[in-house]
Amino acid sequence: CVLDATGMGKAIVEFMASLLGHVKAGMSYVLLGSMFLVSGISGSKVSDMATVAPALFPEMKRRGHKPKEMIALLATGAAMADTVPPGDNCRGAEAHRNVERRRGDVPLFLYI
């Protein structure tokens, strides 16, 4: 994965850890936030998990997280990452903008 080869995946995880790592259950938030950020870049759930897990799991283990819980959180985060921006919903927003252009730049909600 390009994110791993360039070190960008680890940088994203470190950035999220600097924001949320100090709060209670912060590393869980870091995992979910990293999944959301990485999902907008890679577009593949497997790639997302392969980028985030090696960068984050050792620190989560050190802080006392159980491996089964980490894996469950990773899988859940991968499933959720496609349902929030910058995931698949961005494609929906693109379609929304195209509809607005076709209707003369009038916002779609005015037609509802």
QUITARA-V869502 format. One record per backbone hydrogen bond with DSSP energy under -0.5 kcal/mol. NH is the residue of the N-H (numbers start at 1). CO is the residue of the C=O. E is the energy in kcal/mol with one decimal. If there is no record, write none. Layout:
nh = <NH/NH>
co = <CO/CO>
e = <E/E>
//
This chain:
nh = <5/6/7/8/9/11/12/13/14/15/16/17/18/19/20/21/23/26/28/29/30/31/32/33/34/35/36/37/38/39/40/41/41/42/43/48/49/50/51/52/53/55/56/57/60/61/62/63/64/65/70/71/72/73/74/75/76/77/78/79/80/81/82/83/84/84/87/88/90/91/92/93/94/95/96/97/98/99/100/101/102/103/104/105/106/107/110/111/112>
co = <1/2/3/3/3/7/8/9/10/11/12/13/14/15/16/17/20/23/25/25/26/27/28/29/30/31/32/33/34/35/36/37/38/38/39/44/45/46/47/48/49/51/52/53/56/57/58/59/61/60/66/67/68/69/70/71/72/73/74/75/76/77/78/80/80/81/84/82/87/88/88/89/90/91/92/93/94/95/96/97/98/99/101/100/100/105/107/108/109>
e = <-2.4/-2.3/-0.6/-0.7/-2.1/-1.8/-2.4/-2.1/-2.6/-2.3/-2.5/-2.5/-2.0/-1.2/-2.8/-2.1/-1.3/-2.2/-0.8/-1.4/-2.5/-2.2/-2.2/-3.1/-2.7/-2.2/-2.1/-2.3/-2.9/-2.2/-1.1/-0.5/-1.1/-2.7/-0.9/-2.4/-2.6/-2.4/-1.5/-2.4/-2.3/-0.6/-1.8/-3.0/-2.2/-2.8/-2.1/-1.6/-1.7/-2.5/-2.2/-2.3/-2.2/-2.4/-2.3/-2.6/-2.4/-2.6/-2.1/-1.8/-2.5/-2.1/-0.6/-1.9/-0.5/-0.6/-2.1/-1.2/-1.4/-1.0/-1.2/-2.3/-2.2/-2.1/-2.2/-2.3/-2.1/-2.2/-2.2/-2.2/-2.0/-1.6/-1.4/-2.7/-0.7/-0.5/-1.5/-2.1/-0.8>
//
